[in-house]
Amino acid sequence: MDRRAEFVAATEGYRRELVSHCYRLLGSVHDAEDQVQETYLRAWRAYDAFDERKASMRTWLHRIATNTCLTALESRGRRAMPSGLGGPAEDPVAVPLDGRPELPWLQPIPDALLPDDPAAVVTARSTVRLAFVAALQHLPARQRVVLILRDVLAWQAGEVAEFLSTSTAAVNSALQRARAQLARLAPAEDDLTEPDAPDYRRFLHRYVTAFERADVSALVSTLRDDVVLEMPPVPVWFAGREQVAAFLPRIFGVGPRRTVLTRANLRPAVATYTERDGLWHAHAIHVPTITSTGVSAMTVFVDPTLFPMFGLPATTEPEPRALADARVV
């Protein structure tokens, strides 16, 4: 086996894990993939110096990936969600809905890019959920790194201190501050329903069917009283069932949707298409947060450029077989 083939065999199995690691740090799947490419380039250049007696291949690659992300974060602002920019909209009927595509918005990540090992999925499920990743973006870069290395990758405090060229006390202090900030911004959601649970499937079915039929009443019936609706790149957001119900007729003005069930952030997600000029056009990726008592968050990424990441077409003929087979009705 030549040296390059040996390198590929030794490192390729960690690619998905590295993508999820970089996604947590950066909040963007595009940026994460770029930094993983940079990680593999740096690793190849340094491969002759790799010594498995000093660190495992997994740890070595995560060190490189973390450094590339830290460098990237020096020149980039945090990835935002509308709720991180200010308070909820007060007038859901009159508030302008102009998008701000120039802002660096948080992005969902397709499950196809995340680890598929069952043990890794258990660890990743809570640490790639949108609320968690959005909260991470509020932490200073080094605090973000400390929390992920300690609480997600389970590095010892001394390992993190050595990596960051600081003291163990400084690492423990940063971790304590990061945990406190995260608890405030993304509290644990104990009533989240697992995707294979009957009530999850029931709420998801009702949610999707309501969008297909542009049925505001049916959609509102799936929502909790404390539901939050966000639609990046639209910078405004809505809090509470009453406010969301008042706003929904505005987004259903274009008529019914066609839907495709997909997966994002290790949760079921929904891709929606709208009809125009005799074709169905990619519109948005929905990543709803579904609990045992209903939908607590409608997170709708109105960004057709996300569709290729999910293996979905940008446009398609009305009622194509591929879409019809995938629809949840």
Secondary structure by P-SEA (a helix, b strand, c coil): ccaaaaaaaacccaaaaaaaaaaaacccaaaaaaaaaaaaaaaaaaccccccccccaaaaaaaaaaaaaaaaaccccccccccccccccccccccccccccccbbbbbbbcccccccaaaaaaacccccaaaaaaaaaccaaaaaaaaacccccccaaaaaaaacccaaaaaaaaaaaaaaaaacccccccccccccaaaaaaaaaaaaaaaaccaaaaaaacccbbbbbbcccccccccaaaaaacccccccccbbbbbbbcccccbbbbbbbbcccbbbbccccccccccccccccccccccccccccccccccccccaaaaaaccc
